[in-house]
Amino acid sequence: MLRTKTPPLLISRHFNLEQNHMYPNCNHPEGKLLALLNQCASTKPLQQIHTQMLINSIKKPNCLLLKLIDLKDFKYASLLFSQMIEPNEYAFNIMIRGLTTTWQHFSLTLQFYNRMKFSGKKPDKFTYPFLLIACAKLPDLSYGRLAHSEIFKAGLDIDGHVNHTLIKMYSMCGELEYARTVFDEITDKEVVSWNSIISGYSKMGFAAEAMKLFAQMRELEFVPDEMTLVSVLGACGDLGDLVAGSMIEGIVEENKVEVNSYIGSALIHMYGKCGDMISARRVFDRIPETRKDIVIWNSMITGYSQNGVSDEAIMLFKSMIEVGVKPNNITLVGVLSACASIGALDLGKWVDEYASKKNLKHDIYISTALIDMYAKCGSLDHALRVFEDMSQKNEVSWNAMISALAFHGRAHEALSLFDRMSRVGGARPNDITFVGLLSACVHVGLVDRGRQLFDSMSSSFGLVPKIEHHSCMVDLLARAGLVEEAWEFIEKMAEKPDEVALGALLGACQKVKNVNVGEKVMKLLLEIESSNSGNYVISSKIYANLRMWDEAARMRALMRQRGVNKTPGCSWIDVENQVHEFHVGDGLHLSSKEIYQIISLLNDDMKMESSTFEVEWHEQRCLLGEGANHILSSW
């Protein structure tokens, strides 16, 4: 038998004029004014009512304060409170609630709490939930612990609302052990108790523990509500647990939970993180158009973008615009990421213009996404313009620009930008910064500077080099022909380098004809990336260059034996705001005839330009996909 309990809200300390018996007889002037006050929709009529209260000697400042919070007028509320001769506990609680939830001036919440105590007023169960939220938002763990101590002394640790907010505060401050202790000490747990601790574990990245707690909750026959399901769906997404996520959708259907924006976006997000975009789209399509808000659209667009289905993300964005839903900053970041993936520069520029018109470019995430998009679409000057126009830059912004310069081979500018980042302050270099810097050194062969940067990670910035940094160093040494040193570097690594670095080292071994290191690299590569045809081809060429024909044939035979096929090259190009995709040897494009005609013209032009430049027409036909970008640009 399932038992249900009416779950109180996490913060349900809502003040109401009627509940607090502040309405006298409505026929009396006081009653009439309070009734009019309750109907106020702006500050102007409230000022008139306040004036009438003063004229009629009606002293109801708490009613005015409460309404000012609803109207979000911080200045007026602060002035009114300052003019109160001796505000009572209720007045302090109203201000503390408003500062925390309405105005989000969390440091002022703490100040008002101190004023409340110093004035001799006693904080109660209506005070502490908002104080604890302020501590969590700042975050200020020491003050939160002090508040916990005061709660214990006042005997309020038996109050459910206070305990639930304590769990939330400790979770948001990263102290899950304390949160769990508070949870375990609750004798009469409710659904909201479970929600608080499950949400805490899920949001702090302890998804497996969140799932265990959910299982315990189910065993104790508690019926999960909307908040429970959203937290657990987040945990399923973080774990990539598609089976558990599908089970949660089953619970949603079984309990007939409304698939609103909250549940719908959580389901789409979960399926997206698990890589199941078909199920994500199924959930999206089942939601009626009239109930699809910006959160639902964003979840679907972001899911497509993060899963590399960029063309679908862009098509969905266009559909969203057509139905009249206005994009916000999250939408634009997702669309810009999709544009960057497939080189949709025209749409990226449209997003840039839209963000400027809507005054969204001050958003640091949109500006950073614009930098990334322009850089990946080959428009580095535009990326630099966006970067320089940013009034505020964080680590992500600096990293995006440094990586963009490195990617375009402008290593010295990337290194110069790093020096500037170190000088201006405000953003501390991190792991990603050094990946960009080392990549810059790789592009132009700055071996000594690369060594210096790698060493400075630990000596100057207290960073522990990760596999990405080691791989960059292997790549840098390999491209410089220092294959023996590169191999020694690999042998000292705690982890195996990635396939990119090993591939570069294998290519370098082919170039310098070093079979000894080449064979060691081959062995590693075939262990971690046995399905990559390039590894077999290069290995075969190393042996062939040294006329080791039997070994070369063995590599080719091994490739066939394992069923490895060469992956065809692929290119994209944006022509008249439409993205075209081409593969090697592709003759299926609608404009294939015209494309081959252009290739023929280019072939003739190149022959005329240089009599020494030999063009093999058959080879160009085979390599259509790899050269499509340059060919179609001329077309």
N, C-alpha and C positions, 0 to 999 in steps of 0.2 A: 504494500500500500504506500503510494507516494504521499509524503506530507509536504504541504506548502505553507509558507509563511509570507505574510505581506511584507515585502522588502522595503524598509524605510530608505529614503534617499540618503546618499553618503553625507550630504550636507542639507539637512532639512530644517535648519533653524531659520525659518522664514517668519518675519514679523508681519502681523496683519492687524490693522486698526480694529476690525470687528472682533477678532479673537482676544485682543487685549482690552476689550470693553471700554474703548475710548469714545464711543458714540453715545452722547446723552440724547435726550429727546430731540428729534429732528425739527420740531416746531420751535425750539429754543434757538436764539441766534448762534449759540455755540454749536449746536447740532447741525444747523444749516451750513455754517462755515466749514465744518469738518466734512460734511457730505460733498460740498463743492470742491474742497481740497482733494478728496479722493478721486474726483473726476478730472482734475487738472491734466492737460496734455503738454504743457510747456511751463517755463519759469515765469513768464509775464503774469498770467492770472494768479499764480501762486503768490507773487509779490503783492498783488492787490488783496488777496485773502490774508496774508501776513499783516498788512497794514490795518485791515479791519479787526484782526485779533488784538493788535496793540491798542487800537482805539477803544475796543470793548473790554480791555483788560482780561482777555482770554489767554491763559498761559498754557499753551499746548506745543512747546517747541519740539517735543519728540515726534509728534505727528508731522510737523513740517520737515524735520530731518529725514524721516522715513520716506516721504514723498520726493524729497530732493535726491535721494539715492535712486529712486525709480526714474527720475528725470536726468540722472547722471550729471548733476550740476555740482561739481566739486568745490568751486570757489564760493558759491552761496552757502553750501553746507558747512564748509570750514568757518566762514564768517559767523553763521548762526551759532555753531557750537562754541566758538570763542566768546560769544556774548552771553552764554549761559552761565549764571552765577555759580551754581553748584550742580553740574550734570550728574544724573544718577547712573546706576549700572546699565539701565536700559538704553540711555543716550550713548554711553560708551560702546555698548554692544552694536548699536545701529551704525556708528561711525566705523568700528572695526570691521563689521561685515561689508560696508560700502567700500572701504579702502582695499579690502582683499578681493572682492568679487566684481564690483562695478568699475572701480578706477585702477585696480591692480597696482596701487602704491604700497608694495609689500613692506618696505622699510618703515613707512609711516604707520603701518599696522602695529609694528613692534613698538614704535614710539608711543602710540595711543595706549597700548597695553601697559607700558611703564607708567604713563600719566594716570591711568586708572588705578593702578596699585598704590602709587604715591599719594593719590588723593583720598586714600582710605576705602575705596570701593573694592568689593570682592568679586573677582572674575568668577564666572560660573560655567555651566555646561553649554551656554550660548556663546561664550567668549572663546573658549579654547579651540573648537573646530576651525574657526577662521584664523586664529593665531597660528595654528599648526600648518595650515595651508600656506600662509605667508612664509613660514620657516622653510617649507618644502620648495617654494618657488624661488627663494633668494639664491641658492639654498643656504641655510644657516643651521647646521646640525647642532652646534653648541647651544644655541638658543632653544632649539627644539627639545633638546635633552633637559634644559632648565624648565621648560614648560611641562614636560613629562613629570618632572619631580614635583612641581606645584600641583599638578593634577592628582598625583598620588597622595600628597599631603591633604588635599581638599576632599579626598574620598570620592573623586569623580571617575576613578578608573573602573567603576562598575557600569558607567554609562556607555551604551552601545555606540552612539554617534562619536563620542570622544575617542573610543578605542579604534573605530574604523579610520578616523582621521590620523590617529597616531601611526597606524599601519601604513597609511598612504605617505605620511611625512617621512618615516624611516626608509620606506622603499625608494622614494624620490631622491633621498639623500644618499642612496647606495648602501644603506645599513640593513640588509635583508635579514640578518640574524636577529636584530632587535625587533624588526617587523614581525618575524615568525614567533618570537617570544610573546609579544603582545597578543598575537592571534591565538597561540596555544593556551594562553591564560584566560581567554574568554570562555566562560562556563556555558553560556546559552548562545551558541553560534546561530547566526541567521544567514540567509543567502547573501546579504550585503557584506557579512564578515568574510565569507569565502571569496566574494568578488574582489574585495580589497587586497587580499593576499595573492590571489591568482593574478590579478592585474599587475601587482608589484613585481612578481617574478617574471611575468611575460615582458613587461616594458623594460626591465633591467637586463634582459638578454638571457634569463635562466628559463628557457622555454621548456626544457625537459621536466624541471621541477614544477612548473605551472601545470603541465599535463598530469603529473602524478597527483597534485592537489585536486585537480578536476575529477580524476578517477575516484579519489577518496570521497569527494563531495557526492558523487553519484552513488557510491556504495552506501552512504548514509541517507540516501533517498531524498536529498534536496533536489528540487526542480530548478535547473539553471534558467536564469532570465536573460534578457537581451545583453546586459553588461557582461555576464559570464561568458556567453557565446562569442562576443566580440573579442574578449581577451584570449580565449582559447584558440580562436581562429588565427589570431596574431601569432600565437605560439606554434601552431601547426605550420604556418608559413615560414617562420624562422627555422624550423626543423626540416622543412621540405617534406613533411609527412602528408602525402596526398591521401593516404588511406584514412588517417585520423580526421583530416579536413573534410573529406566526403562524409564521414560518419557524423560530424557536427552539422553539416547541411541536412542530413537525415533527421537529426534532432529538431532542427528548425522547422522542417516540414511536419514531423510527427506532433510537435507541440503547437503547430499552427501559429508560429511566431511570424509577425508581419515582416516581410522583406522590405524594410524601409531603407533610407539612406545609410543609416548606421550599420545595419546587418548586411545590406546589399554590398556596400563598399568593402566591408570586412571579408565577405566571401570572395569577391573579385580579387582583392589584394592577396588573399591566401592562395587562390588558384594560380595567380600570376607568379607568386614567389615559388610555387611548386612547378612552374613551367607548363601548366595545363591551361593554355589560353582558349582551348575549345570550351572547356567547362566554364571558364571565366566569362566568355562571350554568351554562353547559354544563360548564365545568371543575369547578365546585363540585358539581354534581349527579353527576358521574362518580366522585367520591371516596366510597367507602363510608361510611355513617353512623358505623360503629365507628371509622373513622380520621379523622373530622372533629374536630380539636381546636379550642381557642378561637382559635388563630391563623387557621385557615381561615374560621371563622365571622366573625371580625373583618374579615378582608379583604373578604368579600362584603358585609357590612353597611356598612362604610366606603365601598366602591365605589358602592353604591346611594345613600348619603347625599350623597357628593361629586358625583354626577351628577344630583342633583335628583330621583331616583326615591325620594322619602321614604316613600311608602306601602309600597313593597316592602321598604325597610329595616326598617320597623316590623313588617311581617308576618314577616320572616325572624327578627327578634329574638324575637318571640313563639314561633316554631317552635323556636328555640334553647333557650328556657326550658322548653318542653314536653318536649324530649328529654333534659333534665337537665344541659345544659352551663351552668356558672356564668359569668355575665358578669364581665369585669374592667374596669379603668379605660378601656382603649381601646374596648371595646364600648359603655360608657356614653356616652363622648364622641360616638361615631358616632350613637347613638340620639338623644341630645339635639339634635344638629345636625339630624336628620330631624324631630324634634318642632318645632323652631324654624321650619323651612321651611313646615310646613303648619298650625301652630298647635295641635298636639296637646298641650294643656296637661295633661290628666288623666294621660297616660302620662308626661309630663315630671315631674309631681309624684311619680308612682310611682318613677321613677328617683331622684329626690331622696331619697325615704324609704329606698330600697334602699341608696343610697350611705351614708346616715347609719347604717343598721344594720350595714353591713359595714365601717364606719370608713374609707370611701374619700373622704370629702369633704375630707380634708386634702390630697388630690391637687389641685394648683393648676389642672390642665387640666380636671378634672371641675367644679370650682367655677366656673371661667371659662365653661365650656359651659353650666352652670346659669344664670349671669347672662344669657348671650345668649339662652337658651331662654325664660326668664321675660320678658325684655324684649320679645322678638318675639311672645310670646303675650299681651302686654298687661298682664302682672302685674309692674309695675315695683317695687312694694313688696317683693315676694318677691326680686327681683333685688338690691335694695339690702340686704336682710337677708343674703343669701348673701355679698355683697361685704364687708359689715362683719364677718361671722363668720370671714372668711379670716385665718388667722394669718400667712400669707405671701402677698405680692402681687408679681407681676412686671408688666412693661410690658403684656402681653396682658390681664391682669386689669383694670388701670386703664383701658386703652383700651376694653375691653368695656363698662365701667360708664359712662364718659364718652360713648361712642357711644349707649348705651341712653338716657341722659338727653336727649341731643340729639335722638334719634329721636322721643321723646315730647314734644318741645317745651319741656322744662325746661332751657332754655339757661343760665340763671343758675346753676343747680345744677351743670351740667356744667362751667362755667367755674370755679366754686368748687372743684370736685373736682380740676381741673387745678392750681389754686393749692396745694391740699393735697398733691398728688402731688409738686410741685416742692419743697415744704417738708420732707416726711418723708424724701425720698431713697430709695435702694434701687432705683429704677426711673427711667430717663431717658426723657423724652418722645421719641417717634420720629415718622416720617411719618404713621403711622396715627392717632396722638394728635391731630395737627393736622387731619387730615381730619374727625375727630369734632368738634373744637372749631369749625372753620369751618362745619360742617354745623349746629351749634347756633346760630351767629350767623345763618345763612341762615333757620332756622325762625322766628326772632323779629325779624329785620331789624336786627341790631346791626352796622351798616356800619362805624362807626369802630373798634369792638373787633375786627372781622374784619380790617380793614386792619392794625391793630397786631399781631395774632397772625401774620398772613402775613409781615410784615416781621421779626418776632422769630425766625422759623424760621432764617434765615441769620445774623442779627446776634447772637442769644443762644444758639442751640443748634447752630449749624454744620450745619444741614440745607439741602439744595438743594430748593426747592419743585418738586414733580412736577406732571404734568398734572392729577392729582386735585385738588391744592390750587388750581391756576389755575382749574379748572372751578368749584370752590366759590366762588371770588371772583367769577367771571362771574355765577354764579347769584345770589349775594348782591347784587351791583350791579343786576342785572336786576330782581329782585323789589322793589328799592327804587325802581324807575323810572328808574335812572341808565343808560339804554340806550347813550347815546353813550360814557360812561366805560367801560362794559362792553365795547363794541366796540373801544375803544382798547386795553383790556387784552388782548383776543384778538389784536390785531395785533402786540403785543409778545411774544407767546408763541412759544417755539421750536417747539412742536408744536401741532397743532390741538386745540381743546378737545373733550371727549366730547359725545355726542348729548344727554345729560341737561342739561348747561349750555346748549347751543345751543337746546334745546327751551324751556328756561325763558326765555332771552333772546327767542326768537321770540314766546312768549306775552306777554312784557312789551311787545314792540313792538306787538302787537295791542291791548294795553290802553291804551298811550299814543298809539296811532295814528301810529307812526313807520315810514313806508314805506321811507325811505332805509336805515336800519340793518336793517330787516326783510328787504329784498331781498338784502342781503349775507349775512345769516344763512341765509336760504332756500337760497341757492346752496351754502353750505358743508354744510348739513344734507342736501340732496339728493345731495351727493357721497358722504357717509359713511354715510347711512342712507336709501337711496332706497326701501326697502320699507316704511317706517313710514307708515301712512295718516295719522297725526296731523299730520305735517309738512305734508302737502298741504291738510288741512282748515283748519289754523290760517292757513296762507298765503292760502288762499282767503278766509277771514274778514277778514284784514287788508285785502285789496283791497275786499271787500264793504262794510266799515265806512266806507271812503272813497268808496263808490259807483263804484269802478273795476270795473265789471261784466265787461268783456272779460277783464281780467286774472284775476278770480275764476273765470270760466268756463274760462280756459286751464289753471289749476291743477287744476280738477276733471277736465278732459279729459286732462291729463298723467297723472293718477292712474289713470284708466281705461286709457289707452294702455299704461302699464307693468304693468297687471294687478295693481295693489295693491288689496287688500281690507281693510276695517276688521277689526281683531282683536277678537273678542268678549271682553268683560270676564269675569273669573272670580273666584269667591270660594270659600273653604273655611270650614267651621265644625265644631267638635267637639261632637256631641250624644250624651250617654250613652256616652262613650268610643269613639265611631265618627265618623270624619271624613267629611263630606259635601262634594261638589264641585258647584258651580253655574256655569252660563254664562248670559250675557245671552239672554233669550228662551227659556230652557231649560224645557221642559214634560215632560221625560222622567223626572224624579225620581219615585220610587214614592209620595211624599207630596205631589205637586204640588197635588192637590185641596185638602188641608188647608192647605197654605201659602197658596194664593190666598184661602181663607176667612179666614185670619188677616190677610192684607193688606186684605181688605174691612173687617174689624172695625177695624183700625188706621186705615183711611181714615175711617170713621165717627167714631172717637174724636177724630181730629185736627180734623175739621170742627166737632165740638162744642166743642173747646178754644178755637178761635179762628175767629170768623166771617170774619176777614180773611185766613185762611190757606187758599189755594186749592189743592186737590189734583187733579191730573189723573190719573184712574184709568188711562186708556190708557197714559200715559207710565210709570206705576209698573209696569204689566205688562211693558213692554218692558225696564225696568231691573231686573228681578228679580235677575239675577246680581250686580249691583253692590250691591244693598241686602240681599243674603241674610243677611249677618252679623247685622244689626240685627233683621231680620224673624224669623229662626230663633231668636235669643236669646229673644224674647218668646214664640214658639211653644213 
